[in-house]
Amino acid sequence: MGFNSVVIVRNDALDAIEKNAQEFADNMVSTINHFQRGKDIGNGDFGAGFHGNPAQVVWNQHADYTGVIAVGGNHGTVIGSTFNGGRHHTPEERLSVLRAVADHLGFDLVPRKP
């Protein structure tokens, strides 16, 4: 299936992205390629035009992994991931992903008591 990437685009930079679309695309591809090859990309930010950080590469992983990503404060953070064939489309699959990530973080995900 290949690899998937998650990129956060900061909307306040859309003007710079529009004016420098090719530079933005080139920098995004370069950052994703570095990420995929295990090279240090810092926090994943990359620039275009005069805007230093219009976007951030947050995640690059094989399609068989499912990741849980928090987005806020102009950044994304991978909370955890699981190797489950990329299944997260049904309520049962989403619950399975959450349980796997909770387990990885040292927690049990249990239903509330009635």
Summary of the structure (lengths in Angstrom):
residues: 114
radius of gyration: 16.7
end to end distance: 41.8
largest distance: 55.5
contacts: 290
relative contact order: 0.17
helix: 34%
strand: 35%
